Amino acid sequence: MASETAGSTAEKTAAVKDLTLAGAGALVLSLVINWLIVFGANTVGIAPELDALTYGPVTLFTTLGVVGATITYGALTRIATNPDRLFVVVAAIILVLSLIPDFTVIPDQPGGSLVAGAILGVMHVTTAVICVGVLTR
């Protein structure tokens, strides 16, 4: 009985470690891609006065999104019989909801436009795809 408990504790520890490493990988990849998008947008002069399209907010919100996705996936692996499929559904719903401000709020911000909103939307999509791909692997 003691070895079963030790085994399950070791398995849980390994699972948490694997999830943490996957989340960290998703974060690094998401940040690099989103920073490249910000760099490109700044280089061609798209919405230079828009705060949301600068490195600080992009870094903060990308990190929050990936950490949230990692925690959500970890919780789903404990409660769902098919956590991968359920995570894809949850991620899709969150993605759609995250796009709403990009096209309703961002165009009205100082320096904002529909193009800037679309660029932020692309960042949301790439981060969601990365999270689903890396976490469910």
ROGU-929070 format. One record per residue (C-alpha): residue number from 0; x, y, z. Coordinates in Angstrom, 1 decimal, padded with zeros to 4 digits. Each point is the difference from the previous one (the first is absolute). Layout:
REM ROGU-929070
+------+--------+--------+--------+
: resi :     c1 :     c2 :     c3 :
+------+--------+--------+--------+
:  NUM :      X :      Y :      Z :
...
+------+--------+--------+--------+
***
This chain:
REM ROGU-929070
+------+--------+--------+--------+
: resi :     c1 :     c2 :     c3 :
+------+--------+--------+--------+
:    0 :  000.0 :  000.0 :  000.0 :
:    1 :  002.8 :  002.4 :  000.8 :
:    2 :  001.6 : -000.6 : -003.4 :
:    3 : -003.3 :  000.7 : -001.7 :
:    4 : -000.2 :  003.4 :  001.8 :
:    5 :  003.6 :  000.7 : -000.8 :
:    6 : -000.5 : -001.0 : -003.6 :
:    7 : -003.1 :  002.2 : -000.4 :
:    8 :  001.8 :  002.9 :  001.7 :
:    9 :  003.0 : -000.5 : -002.4 :
:   10 : -002.4 : -000.2 : -003.0 :
:   11 : -001.8 :  003.2 :  001.1 :
:   12 :  003.3 :  001.8 :  000.5 :
:   13 :  001.2 : -001.1 : -003.4 :
:   14 : -003.3 :  001.1 : -001.6 :
:   15 :  000.2 :  003.5 :  001.7 :
:   16 :  003.7 :  000.3 : -001.2 :
:   17 : -001.0 : -001.0 : -003.6 :
:   18 : -002.9 :  002.4 :  000.0 :
:   19 :  002.2 :  002.8 :  001.4 :
:   20 :  002.6 : -000.7 : -002.7 :
:   21 : -002.6 :  000.0 : -002.7 :
:   22 : -001.5 :  003.2 :  001.3 :
:   23 :  003.4 :  001.6 :  000.1 :
:   24 :  000.7 : -001.1 : -003.6 :
:   25 : -003.4 :  001.3 : -001.2 :
:   26 :  000.8 :  003.3 :  001.8 :
:   27 :  003.4 :  000.5 : -001.6 :
:   28 : -001.2 : -000.9 : -003.5 :
:   29 : -003.1 :  002.3 :  000.4 :
:   30 :  002.1 :  002.9 :  001.3 :
:   31 :  002.5 : -000.3 : -002.8 :
:   32 : -002.6 : -000.1 : -002.7 :
:   33 : -002.0 :  002.8 :  001.5 :
:   34 :  003.1 :  002.2 :  000.5 :
:   35 :  000.8 : -000.6 : -003.7 :
:   36 : -003.5 :  001.1 : -000.9 :
:   37 :  000.4 :  003.2 :  002.1 :
:   38 :  003.4 :  000.6 : -001.6 :
:   39 : -001.5 : -000.4 : -003.5 :
:   40 : -003.0 :  002.3 :  000.9 :
:   41 :  002.3 :  002.6 :  001.4 :
:   42 :  002.4 : -000.2 : -003.0 :
:   43 : -002.7 :  000.7 : -002.5 :
:   44 : -001.6 :  002.6 :  002.2 :
:   45 : -003.3 : -001.7 :  000.9 :
:   46 : -001.6 :  001.8 :  003.0 :
:   47 :  003.2 :  001.4 :  001.5 :
:   48 : -002.0 :  001.8 :  002.7 :
:   49 : -002.1 : -003.0 :  001.0 :
:   50 :  001.1 : -001.2 :  003.4 :
:   51 : -001.4 : -003.5 : -000.5 :
:   52 :  002.4 : -000.6 : -002.8 :
:   53 :  003.2 :  000.5 :  002.0 :
:   54 :  002.3 : -002.5 :  001.6 :
:   55 : -001.2 :  000.6 :  003.6 :
:   56 : -003.7 : -000.7 : -000.4 :
:   57 :  000.6 : -002.8 : -002.5 :
:   58 :  002.5 : -001.7 :  002.4 :
:   59 : -002.4 :  000.4 :  002.9 :
:   60 : -003.1 : -001.3 : -001.7 :
:   61 :  001.7 : -002.8 : -001.9 :
:   62 :  001.5 : -001.2 :  003.3 :
:   63 : -003.4 :  000.2 :  001.7 :
:   64 : -001.7 : -001.9 : -002.8 :
:   65 :  002.6 : -002.8 : -000.2 :
:   66 :  000.1 : -000.4 :  003.8 :
:   67 : -003.8 : -000.1 :  000.1 :
:   68 :  000.0 : -002.5 : -002.8 :
:   69 :  002.5 : -002.2 :  001.8 :
:   70 : -001.9 :  000.1 :  003.2 :
:   71 : -003.3 : -000.7 : -001.8 :
:   72 :  001.6 : -003.0 : -001.8 :
:   73 :  001.4 : -001.3 :  003.2 :
:   74 : -003.4 :  000.2 :  001.7 :
:   75 : -001.7 : -001.7 : -002.9 :
:   76 :  002.5 : -002.9 :  000.1 :
:   77 : -001.2 : -000.7 :  003.5 :
:   78 : -003.7 :  000.2 : -000.5 :
:   79 : -000.8 : -000.9 : -003.7 :
:   80 :  000.0 : -003.3 : -001.7 :
:   81 :  001.2 :  001.6 : -003.2 :
:   82 :  001.9 :  003.1 :  001.1 :
:   83 :  001.6 :  000.7 : -003.4 :
:   84 : -003.4 :  000.3 : -001.8 :
:   85 : -001.5 :  002.0 :  002.8 :
:   86 :  003.0 :  002.3 :  000.1 :
:   87 : -000.3 :  000.7 : -003.8 :
:   88 : -003.7 :  001.0 :  000.6 :
:   89 :  000.9 :  002.2 :  003.0 :
:   90 :  002.9 :  001.6 : -001.9 :
:   91 : -002.2 :  000.7 : -003.0 :
:   92 : -002.7 :  001.7 :  002.1 :
:   93 :  002.6 :  002.1 :  001.8 :
:   94 :  001.6 :  000.9 : -003.3 :
:   95 : -003.2 :  001.2 : -001.5 :
:   96 : -000.8 :  002.0 :  003.1 :
:   97 :  003.6 :  001.5 :  000.0 :
:   98 : -000.5 :  001.3 : -003.6 :
:   99 : -003.1 :  002.1 :  000.9 :
:  100 :  002.0 :  002.9 :  001.5 :
:  101 :  002.5 : -000.1 : -002.9 :
:  102 : -002.8 :  001.0 : -002.4 :
:  103 : -002.2 :  002.1 :  002.4 :
:  104 :  002.3 :  001.8 :  002.4 :
:  105 :  003.4 :  000.2 : -001.7 :
:  106 : -001.2 :  002.0 : -003.1 :
:  107 : -001.3 :  002.7 :  002.4 :
:  108 :  003.2 :  000.3 :  002.0 :
:  109 :  002.5 :  002.8 : -000.6 :
:  110 :  002.1 : -001.2 : -003.0 :
:  111 : -002.3 : -003.0 : -000.5 :
:  112 : -001.6 : -001.3 : -003.1 :
:  113 : -001.6 : -003.2 : -001.4 :
:  114 :  003.4 : -001.0 : -001.4 :
:  115 :  001.6 :  000.3 :  003.4 :
:  116 : -002.9 : -002.0 :  001.5 :
:  117 :  000.5 : -002.7 : -002.7 :
:  118 :  003.7 : -000.1 :  000.8 :
:  119 : -000.8 : -000.6 :  003.7 :
:  120 : -002.5 : -002.6 : -001.1 :
:  121 :  002.7 : -001.8 : -001.9 :
:  122 :  002.1 :  000.0 :  003.2 :
:  123 : -002.9 : -001.6 :  001.9 :
:  124 : -000.5 : -002.6 : -002.6 :
:  125 :  003.7 : -000.9 : -000.2 :
:  126 :  000.2 : -000.3 :  003.8 :
:  127 : -003.1 : -002.1 :  000.2 :
:  128 :  001.3 : -002.4 : -002.7 :
:  129 :  003.4 : -000.2 :  001.7 :
:  130 : -001.7 : -000.8 :  003.4 :
:  131 : -002.3 : -002.6 : -001.4 :
:  132 :  002.8 : -001.6 : -002.1 :
:  133 :  002.6 :  000.0 :  002.8 :
:  134 : -002.2 : -000.8 :  003.0 :
:  135 : -001.9 : -002.9 : -001.6 :
:  136 :  003.0 : -001.6 : -001.6 :
+------+--------+--------+--------+
***
